[in-house]
Amino acid sequence: MSKLGFVMYSAAHIAGLLAALAVFTLIIVFRRPLRQPKLNRAFRYGLAIILFCCEASLQLSYVLEHNWDIGSMPFQLCSLMLLLSVVMLISNHKGLYSILFFLGSMGALQALLTPNLDETFPQFRYFNFFIAHICIIGAALFITVVERFRPTFRSVLVAWIWLHLLAIPAAVTNLVTGTTNFMFLAGKPETASLLDLLAPWPWYLLQLEFIVIFICMLLFGFTKLVDRLYRSKRT
């Protein structure tokens, strides 16, 4: 049986976005109950298990289909953010918060809006893709609204530095193999994406430097604005 291809902003795509909106809304609405120690721990561990299972099942699918290769390594930004999310949720180590908040949210949101996906509902990778990316943002949102951690101006710089550090293994692998395109450093994705609005390779990499800083500052400013509006409403 042939596999159905994914169509951007089709019913399947809209359904995935609505599922994301529902999950994010539930985390915000139930933020106070989620601060209770037992429920908090259960949610953190449960989310971590879901994220880990997403990556493990994806790697297993490559093996079972006999098409695992170097390109299956988890060197994409969202794959790295998924693994960092698991570590942060299980260890409750908030030192990773700024990386996940900025890079995880930015990467996963872009992926949800313009999925680099070749399978659609009801195929495995459709569910794997949306569950993984929804949970990456969900983890960042959980630490922000439930644990009440907030990004700082300094954390913008920290996230920007970490982005370049995380890009090193991706860039090296792309250069050595000549076949991989981790973090889209070697070229734009074959499917439609926001990168299509930028200059050709390699110039769009320079443009992305400014875009990353702009988006990080936008996220930082948004949290500050929400906090200010919330405090003024309470008073």
Backbone torsions as a table, in degrees:
resi	resn	phi	psi	omega
1	MET	NA	129.6	-179.2
2	SER	-74.1	149.8	-179.6
3	LYS	-85.6	141.2	177.9
4	LEU	-81.1	139.0	180.0
5	GLY	-85.6	152.8	-179.6
6	PHE	-81.6	135.9	177.5
7	VAL	-116.9	123.1	-176.8
8	MET	-64.7	134.2	-179.6
9	TYR	61.1	28.3	169.3
10	SER	-80.6	-177.8	178.0
11	ALA	-59.8	-38.3	-179.9
12	ALA	-65.6	-39.5	179.4
13	HIS	-68.2	-45.6	179.0
14	ILE	-60.5	-38.8	178.8
15	ALA	-62.7	-41.0	177.5
16	GLY	-63.8	-41.0	179.0
17	LEU	-67.5	-38.3	178.1
18	LEU	-66.9	-37.7	176.5
19	ALA	-62.6	-41.1	177.6
20	ALA	-61.8	-46.2	179.8
21	LEU	-60.8	-39.6	179.7
22	ALA	-65.0	-44.0	-179.9
23	VAL	-63.6	-46.0	-178.5
24	PHE	-64.1	-39.2	179.6
25	THR	-65.2	-41.5	-179.6
26	LEU	-64.4	-39.3	178.3
27	ILE	-63.1	-41.7	-179.9
28	ILE	-68.5	-45.5	-176.9
29	VAL	-64.6	-40.4	-176.3
30	PHE	-101.0	28.3	-177.4
31	ARG	-63.3	-36.4	-178.7
32	ARG	-70.5	-49.1	176.3
33	PRO	-59.0	-32.6	-178.5
34	LEU	-71.8	-6.7	176.2
35	ARG	-86.4	-10.6	176.3
36	GLN	-66.9	132.1	-170.2
37	PRO	-49.3	-49.7	-176.6
38	LYS	-66.5	-45.7	-179.8
39	LEU	-68.3	-37.4	178.4
40	ASN	-60.2	-48.1	-179.3
41	ARG	-64.8	-42.2	-179.3
42	ALA	-63.0	-41.1	-179.5
43	PHE	-68.0	-44.9	-179.7
44	ARG	-60.6	-47.5	-179.0
45	TYR	-66.8	-40.9	179.5
46	GLY	-61.9	-43.9	179.1
47	LEU	-65.7	-39.5	178.2
48	ALA	-63.5	-40.8	179.9
49	ILE	-64.9	-42.2	179.0
50	ILE	-61.2	-45.5	179.8
51	LEU	-62.6	-45.7	180.0
52	PHE	-61.8	-42.5	-179.7
53	CYS	-64.8	-32.8	177.6
54	CYS	-61.2	-49.1	-178.8
55	GLU	-70.1	-42.4	-179.0
56	ALA	-63.2	-42.7	-179.3
57	SER	-69.4	-33.7	177.5
58	LEU	-65.5	-45.8	178.6
59	GLN	-63.6	-39.5	178.8
60	LEU	-64.1	-37.5	179.4
61	SER	-64.1	-37.6	176.9
62	TYR	-62.4	-41.9	-179.0
63	VAL	-66.1	-47.0	-177.7
64	LEU	-65.2	-30.9	179.2
65	GLU	-88.2	1.6	177.8
66	HIS	60.0	35.5	177.0
67	ASN	-131.1	25.4	174.6
68	TRP	-74.1	131.9	174.4
69	ASP	-147.3	-171.0	-176.6
70	ILE	-60.6	-27.4	178.6
71	GLY	-70.4	-10.3	178.2
72	SER	-86.8	-7.1	179.3
73	MET	-60.7	145.7	-176.8
74	PRO	-80.7	61.4	-178.8
75	PHE	-104.6	1.3	171.9
76	GLN	-71.3	154.7	-176.8
77	LEU	-57.2	-45.8	-177.1
78	CYS	-68.7	-32.4	176.0
79	SER	-65.4	-41.4	177.2
80	LEU	-65.7	-40.1	179.0
81	MET	-67.2	-33.9	176.7
82	LEU	-61.4	-47.4	-178.8
83	LEU	-66.3	-39.5	176.7
84	LEU	-65.0	-35.7	177.7
85	SER	-62.2	-42.2	179.1
86	VAL	-60.9	-46.3	-180.0
87	VAL	-62.3	-45.1	-177.4
88	MET	-66.0	-41.7	-177.8
89	LEU	-68.4	-41.5	-178.0
90	ILE	-73.9	-43.9	-177.3
91	SER	-83.2	-15.9	-174.9
92	ASN	58.0	30.9	-179.0
93	HIS	-87.1	109.1	-174.0
94	LYS	-82.2	-2.3	178.3
95	GLY	-64.1	-21.1	178.7
96	LEU	-89.8	-0.7	-171.9
97	TYR	-59.3	-49.3	-175.0
98	SER	-63.2	-35.7	178.9
99	ILE	-64.9	-47.5	-178.3
100	LEU	-68.2	-42.2	-177.2
101	PHE	-60.6	-48.1	-176.8
102	PHE	-81.7	-57.4	-174.0
103	LEU	-73.6	-40.5	179.5
104	GLY	-65.9	-48.1	-179.8
105	SER	-63.3	-44.4	-178.3
106	MET	-64.3	-48.3	-178.3
107	GLY	-67.5	-45.1	-177.6
108	ALA	-69.6	-35.9	178.4
109	LEU	-65.7	-43.5	177.5
110	GLN	-61.4	-39.2	179.7
111	ALA	-65.6	-39.5	179.5
112	LEU	-67.7	-37.6	-178.2
113	LEU	-74.9	-36.7	179.6
114	THR	-133.2	76.1	-174.3
115	PRO	-63.7	132.9	171.2
116	ASN	-91.6	79.4	-167.0
117	LEU	-137.7	137.5	-179.0
118	ASP	-113.2	4.9	177.1
119	GLU	-128.9	148.4	-178.0
120	THR	-122.5	-178.3	178.6
121	PHE	-58.7	135.3	5.8
122	PRO	-107.0	38.1	-175.2
123	GLN	-80.3	160.8	-172.4
124	PHE	-57.8	-49.4	-173.2
125	ARG	-69.1	-23.5	173.9
126	TYR	-62.1	-50.8	-179.6
127	PHE	-67.5	-42.1	-179.5
128	ASN	-60.2	-44.2	-178.1
129	PHE	-62.2	-52.6	-175.4
130	PHE	-70.6	-40.1	178.8
131	ILE	-61.9	-46.1	-177.8
132	ALA	-61.9	-47.9	-176.0
133	HIS	-72.1	-35.6	175.1
134	ILE	-62.9	-41.5	-177.6
135	CYS	-72.3	-29.9	175.8
136	ILE	-62.6	-48.5	177.5
137	ILE	-67.2	-37.4	178.9
138	GLY	-60.2	-38.0	178.5
139	ALA	-65.4	-44.5	178.5
140	ALA	-64.5	-40.1	179.5
141	LEU	-67.3	-39.3	178.9
142	PHE	-60.0	-47.8	-179.5
143	ILE	-65.8	-28.7	-178.2
144	THR	-79.6	-51.4	-172.5
145	VAL	-92.1	-27.1	-179.6
146	VAL	-92.0	-53.3	-179.9
147	GLU	-80.0	-12.9	175.1
148	ARG	63.8	33.7	170.2
149	PHE	-82.3	148.8	-179.2
150	ARG	-131.8	142.6	175.7
151	PRO	-70.6	153.2	176.2
152	THR	-118.5	169.7	177.4
153	PHE	-62.2	-37.5	178.4
154	ARG	-64.2	-34.7	-178.1
155	SER	-68.4	-22.2	174.1
156	VAL	-62.4	-45.8	178.4
157	LEU	-65.6	-39.8	178.7
158	VAL	-60.9	-45.5	-179.6
159	ALA	-64.2	-39.6	179.9
160	TRP	-64.2	-41.3	177.8
161	ILE	-65.5	-44.4	-179.7
162	TRP	-63.8	-33.2	177.3
163	LEU	-58.9	-41.9	-179.6
164	HIS	-72.6	-34.7	176.8
165	LEU	-66.2	-42.1	179.6
166	LEU	-68.8	-24.0	-179.2
167	ALA	-76.8	-15.8	-176.4
168	ILE	-61.4	-54.4	179.0
169	PRO	-62.2	-33.1	178.4
170	ALA	-65.8	-46.3	-178.8
171	ALA	-66.2	-41.7	179.6
172	VAL	-63.0	-44.1	179.2
173	THR	-63.6	-43.3	177.3
174	ASN	-58.6	-42.7	-177.2
175	LEU	-69.1	-43.0	-175.9
176	VAL	-70.4	-44.9	-175.7
177	THR	-80.8	-37.5	-176.0
178	GLY	72.9	4.1	-177.5
179	THR	-121.4	-22.3	-177.9
180	THR	-89.0	162.1	179.0
181	ASN	-140.4	53.0	-179.3
182	PHE	-63.5	137.0	179.8
183	MET	58.5	17.0	178.5
184	PHE	55.2	36.9	178.6
185	LEU	-82.5	-22.5	-177.3
186	ALA	-97.3	-4.0	-179.2
187	GLY	162.9	165.7	179.2
188	LYS	-73.0	152.6	177.8
189	PRO	-63.7	153.5	-179.5
190	GLU	-68.6	-31.0	177.5
191	THR	-83.9	163.3	-179.5
192	ALA	-62.7	140.1	179.2
193	SER	-154.4	173.1	177.8
194	LEU	-66.1	-19.7	178.3
195	LEU	-67.2	-19.0	178.6
196	ASP	-64.0	-20.6	179.7
197	LEU	-80.8	-9.6	-175.9
198	LEU	-99.4	176.0	-178.8
199	ALA	-67.4	166.2	177.6
200	PRO	-65.1	164.3	174.7
201	TRP	-64.9	142.5	2.1
202	PRO	-94.1	5.8	-172.1
203	TRP	-66.5	-27.7	-179.5
204	TYR	-68.3	-20.9	176.8
205	LEU	-65.0	-38.6	176.3
206	LEU	-67.7	-41.1	177.5
207	GLN	-62.1	-36.6	-179.1
208	LEU	-64.2	-29.2	177.5
209	GLU	-57.6	-46.2	-179.3
210	PHE	-72.9	-36.7	-179.8
211	ILE	-65.8	-41.3	179.1
212	VAL	-60.6	-46.9	178.9
213	ILE	-62.3	-41.4	-179.7
214	PHE	-63.1	-45.8	-179.0
215	ILE	-66.0	-40.6	178.3
216	CYS	-61.6	-43.1	178.2
217	MET	-66.6	-33.9	177.8
218	LEU	-65.4	-44.8	177.8
219	LEU	-63.8	-42.1	178.1
220	PHE	-61.5	-46.5	179.4
221	GLY	-65.2	-35.5	-179.6
222	PHE	-64.8	-43.4	179.0
223	THR	-64.7	-38.2	177.6
224	LYS	-63.9	-41.8	-179.9
225	LEU	-65.7	-44.2	179.7
226	VAL	-62.5	-43.1	179.1
227	ASP	-62.3	-41.9	-179.6
228	ARG	-65.9	-42.7	178.5
229	LEU	-65.3	-37.8	179.7
230	TYR	-66.1	-43.1	179.5
231	ARG	-66.7	-38.9	180.0
232	SER	-69.4	-31.9	177.8
233	LYS	-68.4	-37.6	-179.1
234	ARG	-71.3	-29.3	179.4
235	THR	-89.5	NA	NA
